[in-house]
Amino acid sequence: MFKTLKKIIQYPRLTQEYPKVPASGGPFLGQTEINPEKCNFCGECVLRCPSQAIVMAKEAGIIGINYDACIFCVLCEEVCPTGAVTTTNQFELAEKDKAMLHVDKTVAVKNQTLIIDENNLPDTSYKAVCMDLEAKIKKMFGRSLQIREVDSGSCNGCDYEINALNNPVNDIERLGISFVASPRHADMLLVTGTATRNMQLALVKTYHAAPDPKLVVAVGACACSGGIFKDSYATSNGIDSLVPVDVYIPGCPPRPQAIIYGILKALDRMK
């Protein structure tokens, strides 16, 4: 007993506080941004991009990144001769509409002028977030949210990050979310991989095995758009060609907090 107490005192609590507070800006890779004002439109980044995620319209003065295909390799930043490309640690990129991850939509949103009423801002405290999440889950499903992870042909990078959701640092069960072994017990499918030819039927069967109502979240660039395997004879250009998707989480792989953010965003999709 004394040894246990000694360890409790010696080792502080490990569990992170996200989404109670924003994740610390550690040395991790997030959203890559291109500044059109600094860009000379040489096209070097477009040629070097392994996933063909960078889109350039020189005549219109537009250059940007389709984030559903971006693998965050930072190669574009390394080869840019003018320093127009920068890599941030912004990871909250999940979207319900995949078009919002594309260049044209991103430019349109950035050009909008937003008016924020500070008196009507929602309560974002940890207690409020957890209580709201618990209430939503209970109202929708009558119990905790059950997730089935589906590997539709990935490199396992995204799967490792999903596994990390259950470790003491992320501890996703503190939010009333748990993983199950069968899709028949699942409310949500977390799908990784680009749906290879041999896994397409398995993915469709898994989707139909999950009871309604159900949510589908595409995790990683491969599941969102095909990633670096896009247009290959053996893969699909994203899982939405096979099953309906409620939320897309870009990244290669997305960090655990990004997956938590996507899961929380998916719950807002359910009516």
N, C-alpha and C positions, 0 to 999 in steps of 0.2 A: 504493500500500500504506500509506504514512504517513497519507494522508487517511482511509483506512478505519479505521486504528487510532485516529486523532484522534476520529472520530465515535463509535467504541465507548466511548472514555473520556468524551467530552463528553455523550453521551446514555445515561442508565442504562437498565437492562432495563425494558421496559414491561409485560411480561406479568404479569397479576394472579396472586395465589396462591390464589384460590378454586378448589376447596374445601379447600385446605390450611389456610387460616385463614378465619374469617368475613369477609364483605365489609364494607368500611368503611362506617360509618353516614353516608353522604353525603346531600346534600339531594335525595333522590329519594322518590317516593311509593310507599308500600307498603300494607299492610293497614290498613283503617279500622275502628276499634273504637267501640262505643257502650256507655257505662256506664249500666246501668238505674237505678242509685241516684241519679244526677244527672238522669236524664230525667224530664220532667213529662208525657210521652206526649201532647204537643200534636199530633203527626202531621205537622208541617211538613216534616220530612225525608222522610217517606213520600210526600208529595205532590210534592216537588221531585225525587226520584230519577229520572233519565232512563231507567234500565234496570229500574226497579221491583224493585230488589234488596233493599230494606229491608222487613222483615216485623215487624209490631207486633201483639201481643195484649195490649191494655190491661188486660183483666180478670185475666189471669194474670201481669201485670207483666213480660212478656217482650218485648224488642225486640232485633233483631239484623239481620245482613246475610247474604244468600246470596252468598257470595264467587264462585261460578261465574258470577254475573250482574254483579257489581260492576265498574265501569270505573275506579275510583279517581279520580273527578273532584273529590273533596273538597267538592262542593256541599253535602252534608249537614252537614259541619263548619261551613261558612260561614253556613248559615241556622239552626243550632241556637241557640235563645235561652238555653239553660242551660249551654252548654259541655260537653254530655255526649258529644259526638263528637270523637274525636281521630284523627289520621292518623299512623301509624307508618312506619318504613322496613323493616318485616318483609316479606320477599319470598318466603321459602321456604314457599309455600302449596300446592304441588302435592300432589294426593291421588289414590290409586288408585280410591277409591270416591267418586263425585260427591256422595253423600249427606253425606259428611264436610265438605263445603263449605257445607252448609245450616245454618240457624239452630238447629234442634232438636238436630242432632248436635253442633254446636259447643258449645252450652250443656251438653249431657250430658258431653262430654269435659272441659270446664273444671271441672265439679262432681266429677269423680273424684279420689280421693286416690291418688297414685302413690308407690310405694316403690322407691327406686333403690338398688341394690347397687353402691357405688362400687368395690368390688374386682373386679367383673366387667364394667366398662365397656369397650367396644371401643376399639382403638387408632385414633385419628382423625388421626394425623400424616399429613402430605402423602405420604410414602413409602408408608405403609400403605394409604391411600386409593387411590393410583394402582396399587399392586401388586394390591390386592383387585379393583379395577375391571378391570385388564388380565386377571387370572385368570378373572373372570366372563365377560368378552367372549370370551376364547379358548375357554373351556369350552363356551359356548353356540354360538358361530359358527365357531370354528376360526381366526379372524383378527380384524382390527379391526372395530369396529361401523360399518356403512354406513347412512347416513341419506338418505332422499329427502324433501325439503320439498315439500308440496302446498298450493297456494293454492286453496281451494275457494270463493273469493269474498270476499276481505277488503279492507280499506282500505289494506293494505300496511304498516300500523304494526307488526304482529307480524313480518312478513317482513323489515323493516329490522333488527329485533332479532335475528332468526335469522341474517341476513347478518353481523351484528357478532360472531357466535360465531367466525368465521374470521379476525378481524382480529388484529394483534399483541397487543392487550390481553387478549382472552379466549382466543384460540389453543386452540380445543377439540381440535385434533389432538394436543396434548400428552397427552391422556387416552386416545389410541387410538381416537378417533372422527372420522370423515370423512364428507363429503357426496358423493353420487353423482348422476349425471344421469338414471338410469333406475330406476324402481321394481323392475325385474327383478333389479337388483343390490343391492337395499336390504334391510336387516334391520329397519328402523324407519321409520315414516312420521311426520313432523312436520306436522300439518295445521292450517292457519290458515283463518279465515273461517267463515261460518255455513252453508256449503253452499247457495249460491243455486240456484235452479231449473235454471239452465243448466249448473251444475257438479256436480249430484248424480250423474248417470250417470258423469261423468269420475272422480269420487272413488271410486265403487264399482269401476270398472274398474281404477283404480290400485291399490286394495286387493287385488283378486284377482290383479293382475300381480306383486305382491311375493311372493317364495317363502316358504313356511313353514319354520321358525317366524318370526313377525313380530310386531312391536309397533306400536301406534298411540298417539300422544300428541296430545291436543287442546291447542293453544296459543292462549291468549287467551279473553276472555269470549265472543266470537262462536262459537268452536268448542266451548266448554264448554256454553253454554246458549242461544245466539242473541244475547246481549248486548242492545244497544239496538234491534236488529232483530227481537227475539223476537216471535213470533206474526204476523209479516208474511206476506203471501200469497206472496212471492217467495223466502222463505228457510226454512231448517230451524231448529228450536230445539235447536241443537247437532248435531254430526256423529254422535253416538252413536245417532241414529235411523236412520243409514244403514250405519255400520260399527262394529264393536266397538272400544271405547276402553280402553286399559290405564291411562293416567294423564291427569289433567286439570290444566292449568297456568292458573290464573286470572290476570287482569290485562288492561289495555288501554293499551298492550301490556305483557306481562311483560318485565322487564329480562333481559339475557343470562344473568346468574347464576341467575335464577329458572328459565330454560329448562334450564340445565345441571343444576340441582337436580332438575327434573322428569325429565330423561333418566336421571340416576343412579337415581332412584326407580323408573323403569320397568324397569330391569334387574333389580331385585329381584322383579319380577312374573313373570319367566320361570322356568319350572321345567325 
